[in-house]
């Protein structure tokens, strides 16, 4: 009753513009108990936690991280009650854009998206959880990593849906580019993503050339047998064209159409085209890496075109979410997406004036499957491509299928799931090189290295993991980092300082940064013949300040160099050098090796101090670098 009377009095005082003391306000807001208990003054930066809210450890969270949770409602789903992939793409793009803008401090637009593989469908009533954060900022662009999972509120089950990498460009006034501040990774996971982001960027830049090279080397009769038979469906019957008007809800605060919205519209027409081939309801399984060619704005008309490019034979049946074969000795399947079809879709824009020339906004290639009741891909009707451009699209679709398999099998797999000696060919050279360098960078970024030995300037560290024992040996040398990089990346000179190497023959120069060598080493203990290796050597100069020079090694197989009776064929999973500049004339050189079983005894003997062979070899490496740092002939040789 006392509180009620005081509240009425307070109301009259407020109406009369009478200043109310703070202790009376506290009494009215907190009751009698609140008025008698001492309260600590809240600091300006403190915020009161909402009742029932979970405390969030902001100090430990990446400042660019954005988390989004969306409850899947009937309006978000298709006829099967499953979340529309187009709607999911919109949510993913929005979360990634918000993350990019947190770092840039200005509006950002979607530039590209890497391959996306959808592992599961999401049903109505489930929750989609999306986490996006900037992995690395370059000059005016940045890579944003996106993780998508679903949560079943009834069972509490969580399941991963997909992982994607998007590139965003920061835009200033009038569309000018903005120079971005560098990002400093904190956790081990962030350091790994930061380091590998540079390699993913390199792979994006050569994506077109990879397809062109494969088409040049492939036969004109690619998959012609799939066209035989009178039941083939003419590709023209699958053609779809639709138009959308860009309205304010479809655009950001600058009036540019959201990339996710464009992808949602493209997914819609692609689904219709796929349905016209199979006369069923298809499921989107994968989206090829794509790039936005230019922006579209509010008021634009977007013309969306789609057509089925190729329908692939049922060669390798994978259930929904089934893993790829992981045995190191088992060959890759001949077709990743059995009973699948590729749909090509493009978006063009024009204004109200209906100009003759339309602006090309985006092109994408989407892979669909039709699932039976058990979740396995069904066999699809054969496709008869149109003469001319249809034939070209048919062949390109087969080439892209090969590239998708390489990327999925070599790039996207966990390091332990990649066969040791992957067959090398022209079509997968980019992805093997990526895997080679990224594996070494992942090893470098590990946090639990332990100092095992120290001998004068040489320090030896070990890293114990479930399946591997890795070692790192490092020292500082009075040689410029670039010079050390040039000398150590030339395997033909390795025998000059490493007594384990007998010879290294250059088998193939892939490009300026990748070489394949046939290496012969000394006999191991308990072996009556020397070992030989076929090694891919990939080298990378620093992408930005603070990055090391990298020389990575891994085993590959070549038809021209099979295992021979006079050698024991050896394999290396991950090894190489990282070189950090310390000054103009000083550098830190570190060698990493993920020891294979046949090499473990040698490593553990050195770690235990029963041998100094590794340290002595590294000391010989220092002498080699010092002796040759002014050698003009060597300076001109990269390999």
Secondary structure as GFF3:
##gff-version 3
##sequence-region A 1 639
A	DSSP	alpha_helix	2	15	.	.	.	ID=ss1
A	DSSP	alpha_helix	22	36	.	.	.	ID=ss2
A	DSSP	three_ten_helix	58	60	.	.	.	ID=ss3
A	DSSP	beta_strand	66	71	.	.	.	ID=ss4
A	DSSP	three_ten_helix	74	76	.	.	.	ID=ss5
A	DSSP	alpha_helix	85	104	.	.	.	ID=ss6
A	DSSP	beta_strand	108	113	.	.	.	ID=ss7
A	DSSP	beta_strand	116	117	.	.	.	ID=ss8
A	DSSP	beta_strand	127	137	.	.	.	ID=ss9
A	DSSP	beta_strand	141	151	.	.	.	ID=ss10
A	DSSP	beta_strand	158	170	.	.	.	ID=ss11
A	DSSP	three_ten_helix	173	175	.	.	.	ID=ss12
A	DSSP	alpha_helix	188	205	.	.	.	ID=ss13
A	DSSP	alpha_helix	207	217	.	.	.	ID=ss14
A	DSSP	three_ten_helix	224	227	.	.	.	ID=ss15
A	DSSP	beta_strand	233	234	.	.	.	ID=ss16
A	DSSP	three_ten_helix	235	238	.	.	.	ID=ss17
A	DSSP	beta_strand	240	245	.	.	.	ID=ss18
A	DSSP	three_ten_helix	248	250	.	.	.	ID=ss19
A	DSSP	alpha_helix	259	278	.	.	.	ID=ss20
A	DSSP	beta_strand	283	287	.	.	.	ID=ss21
A	DSSP	beta_strand	290	291	.	.	.	ID=ss22
A	DSSP	beta_strand	301	311	.	.	.	ID=ss23
A	DSSP	beta_strand	340	350	.	.	.	ID=ss24
A	DSSP	beta_strand	359	369	.	.	.	ID=ss25
A	DSSP	beta_strand	383	384	.	.	.	ID=ss26
A	DSSP	alpha_helix	389	406	.	.	.	ID=ss27
A	DSSP	pi_helix	407	411	.	.	.	ID=ss28
A	DSSP	three_ten_helix	415	417	.	.	.	ID=ss29
A	DSSP	beta_strand	422	423	.	.	.	ID=ss30
A	DSSP	alpha_helix	429	444	.	.	.	ID=ss31
A	DSSP	beta_strand	450	455	.	.	.	ID=ss32
A	DSSP	beta_strand	458	464	.	.	.	ID=ss33
A	DSSP	beta_strand	469	477	.	.	.	ID=ss34
A	DSSP	alpha_helix	481	488	.	.	.	ID=ss35
A	DSSP	three_ten_helix	491	496	.	.	.	ID=ss36
A	DSSP	beta_strand	501	509	.	.	.	ID=ss37
A	DSSP	beta_strand	514	521	.	.	.	ID=ss38
A	DSSP	beta_strand	531	540	.	.	.	ID=ss39
A	DSSP	beta_strand	549	557	.	.	.	ID=ss40
A	DSSP	beta_strand	568	569	.	.	.	ID=ss41
A	DSSP	beta_strand	575	581	.	.	.	ID=ss42
A	DSSP	beta_strand	587	595	.	.	.	ID=ss43
A	DSSP	alpha_helix	597	607	.	.	.	ID=ss44
A	DSSP	alpha_helix	613	628	.	.	.	ID=ss45
A	DSSP	alpha_helix	632	635	.	.	.	ID=ss46
###
